[in-house]
Amino acid sequence: MEKRLHRSLTDRKIAGVCGGIAEYFNIDPTVVRVLWAVLSCMGGSGLLAYIIACLIMPEA
């Protein structure tokens, strides 16, 4: 089975980006969300990356 990166439909808080990344790497979604929050606090790059990922990643 081919592994594909997509936005999660089941584990989503806003758009499912963090849940999809967590499913792809088989890690806890909370870890991804904490890392995203840290990136957002460091110059706002996390927020920009989240918006881009939301636009580019297809839904499951």
PyMOL commands that place a pseudoatom at each C-alpha (Angstrom):
pseudoatom trace, name=CA, resn=MET, resi=1, chain=A, elem=C, hetatm=0, pos=[0.000, 0.000, 0.000]
pseudoatom trace, name=CA, resn=GLU, resi=2, chain=A, elem=C, hetatm=0, pos=[1.358, 3.375, -0.996]
pseudoatom trace, name=CA, resn=LYS, resi=3, chain=A, elem=C, hetatm=0, pos=[1.807, 5.917, 1.778]
pseudoatom trace, name=CA, resn=ARG, resi=4, chain=A, elem=C, hetatm=0, pos=[0.423, 9.368, 0.870]
pseudoatom trace, name=CA, resn=LEU, resi=5, chain=A, elem=C, hetatm=0, pos=[0.471, 12.661, 2.701]
pseudoatom trace, name=CA, resn=HIS, resi=6, chain=A, elem=C, hetatm=0, pos=[-3.030, 14.103, 3.090]
pseudoatom trace, name=CA, resn=ARG, resi=7, chain=A, elem=C, hetatm=0, pos=[-5.141, 16.147, 5.494]
pseudoatom trace, name=CA, resn=SER, resi=8, chain=A, elem=C, hetatm=0, pos=[-6.881, 14.028, 8.096]
pseudoatom trace, name=CA, resn=LEU, resi=9, chain=A, elem=C, hetatm=0, pos=[-10.660, 13.805, 8.138]
pseudoatom trace, name=CA, resn=THR, resi=10, chain=A, elem=C, hetatm=0, pos=[-10.876, 12.211, 11.587]
pseudoatom trace, name=CA, resn=ASP, resi=11, chain=A, elem=C, hetatm=0, pos=[-8.112, 13.900, 13.596]
pseudoatom trace, name=CA, resn=ARG, resi=12, chain=A, elem=C, hetatm=0, pos=[-8.566, 17.576, 12.859]
pseudoatom trace, name=CA, resn=LYS, resi=13, chain=A, elem=C, hetatm=0, pos=[-8.732, 20.711, 14.949]
pseudoatom trace, name=CA, resn=ILE, resi=14, chain=A, elem=C, hetatm=0, pos=[-8.703, 23.323, 12.185]
pseudoatom trace, name=CA, resn=ALA, resi=15, chain=A, elem=C, hetatm=0, pos=[-7.996, 21.855, 8.755]
pseudoatom trace, name=CA, resn=GLY, resi=16, chain=A, elem=C, hetatm=0, pos=[-6.473, 18.443, 9.503]
pseudoatom trace, name=CA, resn=VAL, resi=17, chain=A, elem=C, hetatm=0, pos=[-2.921, 19.304, 8.464]
pseudoatom trace, name=CA, resn=CYS, resi=18, chain=A, elem=C, hetatm=0, pos=[-1.256, 18.285, 11.740]
pseudoatom trace, name=CA, resn=GLY, resi=19, chain=A, elem=C, hetatm=0, pos=[-3.362, 15.140, 11.956]
pseudoatom trace, name=CA, resn=GLY, resi=20, chain=A, elem=C, hetatm=0, pos=[-2.401, 14.177, 8.411]
pseudoatom trace, name=CA, resn=ILE, resi=21, chain=A, elem=C, hetatm=0, pos=[1.290, 14.747, 9.055]
pseudoatom trace, name=CA, resn=ALA, resi=22, chain=A, elem=C, hetatm=0, pos=[1.059, 12.693, 12.245]
pseudoatom trace, name=CA, resn=GLU, resi=23, chain=A, elem=C, hetatm=0, pos=[-0.661, 9.842, 10.386]
pseudoatom trace, name=CA, resn=TYR, resi=24, chain=A, elem=C, hetatm=0, pos=[2.008, 9.923, 7.668]
pseudoatom trace, name=CA, resn=PHE, resi=25, chain=A, elem=C, hetatm=0, pos=[4.923, 9.709, 10.133]
pseudoatom trace, name=CA, resn=ASN, resi=26, chain=A, elem=C, hetatm=0, pos=[2.970, 7.467, 12.554]
pseudoatom trace, name=CA, resn=ILE, resi=27, chain=A, elem=C, hetatm=0, pos=[3.446, 9.768, 15.567]
pseudoatom trace, name=CA, resn=ASP, resi=28, chain=A, elem=C, hetatm=0, pos=[1.123, 11.418, 18.059]
pseudoatom trace, name=CA, resn=PRO, resi=29, chain=A, elem=C, hetatm=0, pos=[-0.721, 14.435, 16.567]
pseudoatom trace, name=CA, resn=THR, resi=30, chain=A, elem=C, hetatm=0, pos=[-0.125, 16.398, 19.774]
pseudoatom trace, name=CA, resn=VAL, resi=31, chain=A, elem=C, hetatm=0, pos=[3.617, 16.352, 19.110]
pseudoatom trace, name=CA, resn=VAL, resi=32, chain=A, elem=C, hetatm=0, pos=[3.065, 17.791, 15.637]
pseudoatom trace, name=CA, resn=ARG, resi=33, chain=A, elem=C, hetatm=0, pos=[0.729, 20.464, 17.009]
pseudoatom trace, name=CA, resn=VAL, resi=34, chain=A, elem=C, hetatm=0, pos=[3.234, 21.499, 19.701]
pseudoatom trace, name=CA, resn=LEU, resi=35, chain=A, elem=C, hetatm=0, pos=[6.015, 21.763, 17.112]
pseudoatom trace, name=CA, resn=TRP, resi=36, chain=A, elem=C, hetatm=0, pos=[3.734, 23.845, 14.897]
pseudoatom trace, name=CA, resn=ALA, resi=37, chain=A, elem=C, hetatm=0, pos=[2.933, 26.158, 17.823]
pseudoatom trace, name=CA, resn=VAL, resi=38, chain=A, elem=C, hetatm=0, pos=[6.646, 26.607, 18.563]
pseudoatom trace, name=CA, resn=LEU, resi=39, chain=A, elem=C, hetatm=0, pos=[7.319, 27.465, 14.916]
pseudoatom trace, name=CA, resn=SER, resi=40, chain=A, elem=C, hetatm=0, pos=[4.460, 29.962, 14.966]
pseudoatom trace, name=CA, resn=CYS, resi=41, chain=A, elem=C, hetatm=0, pos=[5.943, 31.718, 17.979]
pseudoatom trace, name=CA, resn=MET, resi=42, chain=A, elem=C, hetatm=0, pos=[9.337, 31.955, 16.292]
pseudoatom trace, name=CA, resn=GLY, resi=43, chain=A, elem=C, hetatm=0, pos=[8.707, 34.607, 13.688]
pseudoatom trace, name=CA, resn=GLY, resi=44, chain=A, elem=C, hetatm=0, pos=[5.384, 33.317, 12.388]
pseudoatom trace, name=CA, resn=SER, resi=45, chain=A, elem=C, hetatm=0, pos=[6.889, 30.797, 9.962]
pseudoatom trace, name=CA, resn=GLY, resi=46, chain=A, elem=C, hetatm=0, pos=[4.667, 28.040, 11.359]
pseudoatom trace, name=CA, resn=LEU, resi=47, chain=A, elem=C, hetatm=0, pos=[1.489, 29.936, 10.534]
pseudoatom trace, name=CA, resn=LEU, resi=48, chain=A, elem=C, hetatm=0, pos=[2.613, 30.538, 6.965]
pseudoatom trace, name=CA, resn=ALA, resi=49, chain=A, elem=C, hetatm=0, pos=[3.646, 26.887, 6.578]
pseudoatom trace, name=CA, resn=TYR, resi=50, chain=A, elem=C, hetatm=0, pos=[0.254, 25.735, 7.929]
pseudoatom trace, name=CA, resn=ILE, resi=51, chain=A, elem=C, hetatm=0, pos=[-1.651, 27.895, 5.448]
pseudoatom trace, name=CA, resn=ILE, resi=52, chain=A, elem=C, hetatm=0, pos=[0.475, 26.658, 2.539]
pseudoatom trace, name=CA, resn=ALA, resi=53, chain=A, elem=C, hetatm=0, pos=[0.085, 23.043, 3.659]
pseudoatom trace, name=CA, resn=CYS, resi=54, chain=A, elem=C, hetatm=0, pos=[-3.669, 23.508, 3.991]
pseudoatom trace, name=CA, resn=LEU, resi=55, chain=A, elem=C, hetatm=0, pos=[-3.876, 24.761, 0.420]
pseudoatom trace, name=CA, resn=ILE, resi=56, chain=A, elem=C, hetatm=0, pos=[-1.562, 22.125, -1.078]
pseudoatom trace, name=CA, resn=MET, resi=57, chain=A, elem=C, hetatm=0, pos=[-2.417, 18.922, 0.820]
pseudoatom trace, name=CA, resn=PRO, resi=58, chain=A, elem=C, hetatm=0, pos=[-5.465, 17.030, -0.470]
pseudoatom trace, name=CA, resn=GLU, resi=59, chain=A, elem=C, hetatm=0, pos=[-8.095, 15.681, 1.920]
pseudoatom trace, name=CA, resn=ALA, resi=60, chain=A, elem=C, hetatm=0, pos=[-8.080, 11.964, 2.643]
for i in range(1, 60): cmd.bond("trace and resi %d" % i, "trace and resi %d" % (i + 1))
show_as sticks, trace
zoom trace
